Amino acid sequence: MGFAENMRILSNINCTLASMNSYMTQRSNGVSPQQAQFNFFGNMMNGVARNEVAYGMQRWGNPVGNTINMYAGYGSNEANQFGTMGLLSANFSPWMFFNCYSCMPPMMPTFGGYCGMGFPGYFC
């Protein structure tokens, strides 16, 4: 296993533990079991989705996704908002747009598509 896979596994563990902590805090503050469980799964799935985006970025040599997830945290609405918006901003930055590592497989010819900008012969 490489660095990207290890970061994805450890980040998913971190995401699950933070979501469980949030669930326990909500239950101790009187939130209904159904709502706390719904929030738990929502927080966990948001974190897992963010980790997959960061994993894809890391595989292509862009560690910004892991850094954003590290600083945004997991397990709360605020963390979900900051992390998701940060990853969207980093993933669709000009560097990612023109190099296009996250939108198509590498070395795929595009003729008028999103990555090729309409110029035949250019590769993503």
Secondary structure as the mmCIF struct_conf table of DSSP 4:
data_model
#
loop_
_struct_conf.conf_type_id
_struct_conf.id
_struct_conf.beg_label_comp_id
_struct_conf.beg_label_asym_id
_struct_conf.beg_label_seq_id
_struct_conf.end_label_comp_id
_struct_conf.end_label_asym_id
_struct_conf.end_label_seq_id
HELX_RH_AL_P HELX_RH_AL_P1 PHE A 3 SER A 28
TURN_TY1_P TURN_TY1_P1 ASN A 29 GLY A 30
HELX_RH_AL_P HELX_RH_AL_P2 PRO A 33 ARG A 59
TURN_TY1_P TURN_TY1_P2 TRP A 60 GLY A 61
TURN_TY1_P TURN_TY1_P3 PRO A 63 PRO A 63
HELX_RH_AL_P HELX_RH_AL_P3 VAL A 64 ALA A 72
BEND BEND1 TYR A 74 SER A 76
HELX_RH_AL_P HELX_RH_AL_P4 ASN A 77 ASN A 91
TURN_TY1_P TURN_TY1_P4 PHE A 92 PHE A 92
BEND BEND2 SER A 93 SER A 93
HELX_RH_AL_P HELX_RH_AL_P5 PRO A 94 ASN A 99
TURN_TY1_P TURN_TY1_P5 TYR A 101 CYS A 103
BEND BEND3 MET A 104 MET A 104
TURN_TY1_P TURN_TY1_P6 PRO A 106 MET A 107
STRN STRN1 PRO A 109 PRO A 109
BEND BEND4 PHE A 111 GLY A 113
TURN_TY1_P TURN_TY1_P7 TYR A 114 GLY A 118
TURN_TY1_P TURN_TY1_P8 PRO A 120 GLY A 121
STRN STRN2 PHE A 123 PHE A 123
#
